């Protein structure tokens, strides 16, 4: 196909793809490149990387803009995470190349509202941000941070009217699609990009239960504490907590237990290896925000998935998992699943290839880019 140009404005450097948001951006870029798109990538970063040879394989040009985090950024009606991503050079670079602009999350949209672009503008919504920050505020134990996140939530509630100024909106969860369609304009649901290509055909039984997550976030730390209490009551079954950070914090929490261990993740391949060894993936969240990436990784690379109702909002994916709500529910389902063989490979393969294929979903995104007025 003929090459097409596209600007993508990212809230962070998508390489290495080490957490949910940038994983979504990186594998979307990779899929667009494979369709023949010339991607001009604009990244907001704390520190400009010396080189990015892997990323350079998939983009025509990459621009970096330093985040301007300062105390004065708090004293604005705009959310702090939007305000410190303002940059005049970004505007100049966008105007040099006449191509549609894909904004990754509301955090990158400081230019909208005051600048009318001749190009098509598309918002890729990663969260309902005021819900996301109010959820963090509820789970955060530090009083100062709790107040900061609550104020950020209030600012995003006011700021989200900027969504009216976009030509189109792409959402990555059913909840977000319904919310935007009812309040602002039509939204197109395109599930998140994740980089998994094939569903692993695994043996019927694995060796342990596993939880993995980014433990920099308070919601994931709360989930770890919840699971530790559960496995204190299931003393004859092992839980592995896999993460790339907060090792000392986890080890303090589990020092009185013999059946819970921490594994420090080195990269995505290491995570996939652990997932392939696990029998039950246990995932819980205490805030609603669509389908979590960890569920998708588990469905592609592991066996049974036990989740609570905040992990997924797409019924087709939910049907591949076991649902639990209370601590008692989790204990009951773990006791059952640990003895239950994994036999769902064919069903899982059929559903995931239809719903979560990066190759299929990037075609939907391409159609949105090409047809937006």
C-alpha positions as CSV (number, residue, x, y, z in Angstrom):
1,X,0.0,0.0,0.0
2,X,1.1,3.6,-0.4
3,X,2.9,5.1,2.6
4,X,0.9,7.4,4.7
5,X,2.2,10.0,7.2
6,X,0.9,10.2,10.8
7,X,1.9,12.2,13.8
8,X,1.7,10.4,17.2
9,X,2.1,12.4,20.4
10,X,3.1,10.2,23.3
11,X,2.9,11.0,27.0
12,X,6.2,9.1,27.5
13,X,9.0,7.4,25.5
14,X,7.4,4.1,24.3
15,X,10.7,2.2,24.3
16,X,11.5,0.2,26.1
17,X,7.8,-0.9,26.5
18,X,7.9,-1.5,30.2
19,X,4.4,-0.6,31.5
20,X,0.9,-0.7,30.3
21,X,0.5,2.7,28.7
22,X,3.8,2.7,26.7
23,X,3.3,-0.9,25.7
24,X,0.1,0.1,24.1
25,X,1.8,3.0,22.2
26,X,4.9,0.9,21.1
27,X,3.0,-2.0,19.6
28,X,0.5,0.4,17.9
29,X,3.5,2.1,16.3
30,X,4.9,-1.2,15.2
31,X,1.6,-2.4,13.7
32,X,1.2,1.0,11.9
33,X,4.7,0.7,10.5
34,X,3.9,-2.8,9.2
35,X,0.9,-1.3,7.3
36,X,3.2,1.2,5.6
37,X,2.6,4.3,7.8
38,X,5.4,6.9,8.1
39,X,5.1,7.7,11.8
40,X,6.4,11.0,13.1
41,X,6.7,10.4,16.9
42,X,6.6,13.1,19.5
43,X,7.5,12.1,23.0
44,X,7.4,13.9,26.3
45,X,10.2,12.7,28.5
46,X,11.9,13.6,31.8
47,X,15.3,12.8,30.3
48,X,16.1,12.7,26.5
49,X,17.5,9.2,25.6
50,X,21.0,9.0,24.1
51,X,19.8,6.7,21.3
52,X,16.7,4.6,20.5
53,X,17.8,2.2,17.8
54,X,14.9,-0.2,18.2
55,X,12.3,2.6,18.0
56,X,14.0,4.1,15.0
57,X,13.2,0.9,13.1
58,X,9.5,1.7,13.2
59,X,9.3,5.6,13.0
60,X,10.4,8.0,10.3
61,X,11.5,10.6,12.8
62,X,11.3,11.0,16.6
63,X,11.1,14.2,18.5
64,X,11.7,14.5,22.3
65,X,10.3,17.3,24.5
66,X,11.4,17.7,28.1
67,X,8.6,17.7,30.7
68,X,8.4,21.0,32.5
69,X,7.6,19.8,36.0
70,X,7.6,22.7,38.5
71,X,5.5,23.9,41.5
72,X,4.0,26.6,39.3
73,X,2.5,23.8,37.1
74,X,0.1,23.0,40.0
75,X,-1.4,26.5,40.0
76,X,-3.4,26.1,36.8
77,X,-6.9,25.1,35.9
78,X,-5.4,22.5,33.6
79,X,-4.4,19.1,35.2
80,X,-0.8,19.0,36.3
81,X,-0.1,16.1,34.0
82,X,-1.4,18.1,31.0
83,X,0.2,21.4,32.0
84,X,3.8,20.2,32.3
85,X,3.5,18.7,28.8
86,X,3.1,22.1,27.0
87,X,5.7,22.9,24.4
88,X,5.8,25.5,21.6
89,X,8.3,23.5,19.6
90,X,5.8,20.7,19.4
91,X,3.3,23.0,17.7
92,X,5.9,24.1,15.2
93,X,6.9,20.5,14.4
94,X,3.3,19.5,13.9
95,X,2.7,22.3,11.4
96,X,5.8,21.4,9.3
97,X,4.4,18.1,8.2
98,X,0.8,18.0,7.0
99,X,-0.4,14.7,8.5
100,X,-3.2,13.6,10.8
101,X,-2.3,13.8,14.5
102,X,-3.0,11.0,17.0
103,X,-2.9,12.2,20.6
104,X,-2.1,9.5,23.1
105,X,-4.3,10.2,26.1
106,X,-5.7,13.5,27.4
107,X,-2.3,14.1,29.0
108,X,-0.8,15.2,25.6
109,X,-3.6,17.5,24.6
110,X,-2.5,20.9,25.9
111,X,-2.4,22.3,22.4
112,X,-6.0,21.5,21.7
113,X,-8.7,24.1,22.3
114,X,-6.5,27.1,21.6
115,X,-4.9,25.9,18.3
116,X,-7.1,24.8,15.4
117,X,-5.2,22.3,13.3
118,X,-5.8,22.0,9.6
119,X,-4.9,18.3,10.0
120,X,-7.3,15.6,11.3
121,X,-7.0,15.2,15.0
122,X,-7.7,11.9,16.8
123,X,-7.7,11.3,20.5
124,X,-6.7,7.8,21.8
125,X,-8.3,7.8,25.2
126,X,-6.4,5.7,27.7
127,X,-8.6,6.3,30.7
128,X,-11.5,8.4,31.9
129,X,-8.9,10.4,33.7
130,X,-11.1,11.9,36.5
131,X,-12.2,8.4,37.4
132,X,-8.6,7.1,37.2
133,X,-7.2,9.8,39.5
134,X,-10.1,9.6,42.0
135,X,-9.5,5.8,42.1
136,X,-5.8,6.4,42.9
137,X,-6.7,8.9,45.5
138,X,-8.9,6.3,47.2
139,X,-6.2,3.6,47.3
140,X,-3.3,6.0,48.2
141,X,-2.2,5.8,51.8
142,X,0.0,8.9,51.8
143,X,-2.3,11.8,52.8
144,X,-0.5,14.5,50.8
145,X,-0.5,12.3,47.6
146,X,-4.2,11.5,48.2
147,X,-5.0,15.2,48.1
148,X,-2.9,15.8,45.0
149,X,-4.6,13.0,43.1
150,X,-8.0,14.2,44.2
151,X,-7.3,17.7,43.0
152,X,-6.0,16.2,39.7
153,X,-9.3,14.3,39.4
154,X,-11.3,17.5,39.8
155,X,-9.2,19.3,37.2
156,X,-9.6,16.5,34.7
157,X,-13.4,16.5,35.2
158,X,-13.4,20.1,34.1
159,X,-10.8,19.7,31.4
160,X,-12.4,16.8,29.6
161,X,-14.6,19.1,27.6
162,X,-11.6,19.5,25.3
163,X,-12.8,16.1,23.8
164,X,-15.3,18.1,21.8
165,X,-12.5,19.6,19.7
166,X,-11.3,16.4,18.3
167,X,-12.4,15.0,14.9
168,X,-12.6,11.5,16.3
169,X,-12.0,9.5,19.5
170,X,-10.7,6.0,19.8
171,X,-11.3,4.2,23.1
172,X,-9.7,1.0,24.5
173,X,-12.5,-0.2,26.8
174,X,-16.3,-0.6,26.5
175,X,-16.9,1.6,29.5
176,X,-15.0,4.5,28.0
177,X,-16.8,4.0,24.7
178,X,-20.2,4.3,26.3
179,X,-19.1,7.3,28.4
180,X,-17.7,9.3,25.5
181,X,-20.5,8.4,23.1
182,X,-23.2,9.6,25.6
183,X,-21.4,12.7,26.8
184,X,-19.4,14.0,23.8
185,X,-19.5,12.3,20.4
186,X,-19.2,8.9,18.8
187,X,-16.3,6.9,20.0
188,X,-14.8,3.9,18.3
189,X,-13.7,0.9,20.5
190,X,-10.4,-0.5,19.4
191,X,-8.9,-2.8,22.1
192,X,-5.4,-2.1,23.4
193,X,-2.3,-3.1,21.4
194,X,-0.2,-5.6,23.4
195,X,2.4,-7.3,21.1
196,X,1.3,-10.9,21.7
197,X,1.0,-12.7,18.4
198,X,0.1,-16.3,19.3
199,X,-1.7,-18.1,22.1
200,X,0.6,-20.6,23.8
201,X,-0.6,-24.2,23.8
202,X,0.4,-25.3,27.3
203,X,0.2,-28.5,29.3
204,X,-2.9,-29.1,31.5
205,X,-1.2,-28.1,34.8
206,X,1.3,-25.4,35.9
207,X,3.3,-25.2,39.1
208,X,2.0,-22.2,41.1
209,X,-0.3,-19.1,41.2
210,X,1.1,-15.8,40.0
211,X,0.4,-12.1,40.3
212,X,2.3,-9.5,38.3
213,X,1.9,-5.8,38.1
214,X,3.6,-2.4,38.3
215,X,4.1,-1.9,42.0
216,X,4.7,1.8,41.6
217,X,0.9,2.2,41.6
218,X,-1.1,2.2,44.8
219,X,-3.8,0.1,43.3
220,X,-1.4,-2.7,42.5
221,X,0.2,-2.5,45.9
222,X,-3.3,-2.8,47.5
223,X,-3.9,-5.9,45.3
224,X,-0.6,-7.5,46.5
225,X,-1.7,-7.0,50.2
226,X,-5.1,-8.5,49.4
227,X,-3.5,-11.6,47.8
228,X,-1.0,-12.0,50.7
229,X,-3.9,-12.2,53.1
230,X,-5.6,-14.8,50.9
231,X,-2.5,-17.0,50.6
232,X,-1.9,-16.8,54.4
233,X,-5.1,-19.0,54.5
234,X,-4.0,-21.3,51.6
235,X,-0.7,-22.3,53.1
236,X,-0.1,-25.4,51.0
237,X,-0.2,-23.6,47.6
238,X,2.5,-21.2,46.3
239,X,2.1,-17.6,45.1
240,X,4.7,-15.9,43.0
241,X,4.6,-12.0,43.0
242,X,6.5,-10.9,39.9
243,X,7.4,-7.2,39.4
244,X,10.3,-5.1,38.3
245,X,10.2,-2.9,41.3
246,X,9.4,-2.6,45.1
247,X,11.2,-5.9,45.9
248,X,12.1,-4.8,49.4
249,X,8.5,-3.6,50.1
250,X,7.1,-7.0,49.0
251,X,9.6,-9.0,51.0
252,X,8.8,-7.1,54.1
253,X,5.1,-8.0,53.6
254,X,5.8,-11.7,53.1
255,X,8.6,-12.3,55.6
256,X,6.3,-14.4,57.9
257,X,5.0,-16.6,55.1
258,X,6.6,-19.7,53.5
259,X,4.4,-20.1,50.4
260,X,4.8,-16.6,48.9
261,X,7.9,-15.4,47.0
262,X,9.0,-12.4,45.0
263,X,10.6,-12.6,41.5
264,X,12.2,-9.5,40.1
265,X,11.3,-9.2,36.4
266,X,14.0,-8.4,33.9
267,X,11.9,-8.0,30.7
268,X,8.8,-9.1,28.9
269,X,10.3,-12.5,27.9
270,X,11.1,-13.2,31.5
271,X,7.4,-12.5,32.4
272,X,6.1,-14.7,29.6
273,X,8.4,-17.6,30.8
274,X,6.9,-17.2,34.4
275,X,3.4,-17.1,33.0
276,X,3.9,-20.3,31.0
277,X,4.9,-22.0,34.3
278,X,2.0,-20.8,36.3
279,X,-1.3,-22.6,36.7
280,X,-3.4,-19.7,38.0
281,X,-3.1,-16.0,37.2
282,X,-4.7,-14.0,40.0
283,X,-5.5,-10.4,39.2
284,X,-7.5,-7.9,41.2
285,X,-8.0,-4.1,41.0
286,X,-9.8,-1.7,43.2
287,X,-10.7,0.8,40.5
288,X,-12.5,0.5,37.2
289,X,-10.5,1.3,34.1
290,X,-11.3,-1.1,31.3
291,X,-9.3,-4.2,30.3
292,X,-6.0,-4.4,32.1
293,X,-2.9,-5.4,30.0
294,X,-1.9,-8.0,32.6
295,X,-5.1,-10.0,31.8
296,X,-4.3,-10.0,28.1
297,X,-0.7,-11.2,28.7
298,X,-2.0,-14.0,30.9
299,X,-4.6,-15.1,28.4
300,X,-2.0,-15.4,25.7
301,X,0.8,-16.9,27.7
302,X,-0.6,-18.8,30.6
303,X,-3.5,-21.0,32.0
304,X,-6.4,-20.2,34.3
305,X,-7.2,-16.5,34.9
306,X,-8.9,-15.5,38.1
307,X,-10.0,-11.9,38.3
308,X,-12.3,-9.5,40.0
309,X,-14.8,-7.4,38.1
310,X,-12.6,-4.3,37.7
311,X,-10.1,-6.1,35.4
312,X,-12.2,-6.4,32.2
313,X,-15.3,-4.8,30.8
314,X,-15.4,-6.7,27.4
315,X,-17.8,-9.6,27.9
316,X,-16.0,-11.7,25.2
317,X,-12.8,-11.5,27.2
318,X,-14.5,-11.9,30.5
319,X,-15.9,-15.2,29.3
320,X,-12.4,-16.6,29.2
321,X,-11.8,-15.9,32.9
322,X,-13.1,-17.0,36.3
323,X,-14.7,-14.2,38.3
324,X,-14.4,-13.6,42.1
325,X,-15.4,-10.6,44.2
326,X,-14.7,-11.2,47.9
327,X,-11.8,-12.7,49.7
328,X,-13.9,-15.8,50.3
329,X,-14.7,-16.1,46.6
330,X,-11.0,-16.0,45.7
331,X,-10.1,-18.7,48.3
332,X,-12.9,-20.9,46.9
333,X,-11.9,-20.4,43.3
334,X,-8.2,-20.9,43.9
335,X,-9.0,-24.2,45.8
336,X,-11.0,-25.3,42.8
337,X,-8.7,-24.2,40.0
338,X,-5.5,-25.6,41.4
339,X,-6.9,-29.1,40.8
340,X,-8.6,-28.2,37.5
341,X,-6.8,-29.0,34.2
342,X,-6.4,-26.2,31.7
343,X,-8.3,-27.3,28.6
344,X,-9.4,-23.9,27.0
345,X,-6.7,-23.5,24.4
346,X,-9.0,-23.7,21.3
347,X,-11.7,-21.5,22.7
348,X,-9.1,-18.9,23.9
349,X,-7.3,-18.9,20.5
350,X,-10.6,-18.4,18.6
351,X,-11.7,-15.4,20.8
352,X,-8.3,-13.7,21.1
353,X,-7.6,-13.9,17.4
354,X,-11.0,-12.2,16.7
355,X,-11.0,-9.6,19.5
356,X,-7.4,-8.8,20.4
357,X,-5.4,-9.2,17.3
358,X,-3.0,-6.3,16.8
359,X,-3.1,-6.9,13.1
360,X,-6.8,-6.7,12.9
361,X,-7.2,-3.8,15.2
362,X,-4.6,-1.6,13.5
363,X,-6.8,-1.9,10.3
364,X,-9.7,-0.5,12.3
365,X,-7.4,2.4,13.4
366,X,-6.2,3.0,9.8
367,X,-9.8,3.2,8.7
368,X,-10.5,5.8,11.4
369,X,-7.5,7.8,10.3
370,X,-8.5,7.7,6.7
371,X,-12.2,8.5,7.1
372,X,-12.1,11.2,9.8
373,X,-13.2,14.6,8.6
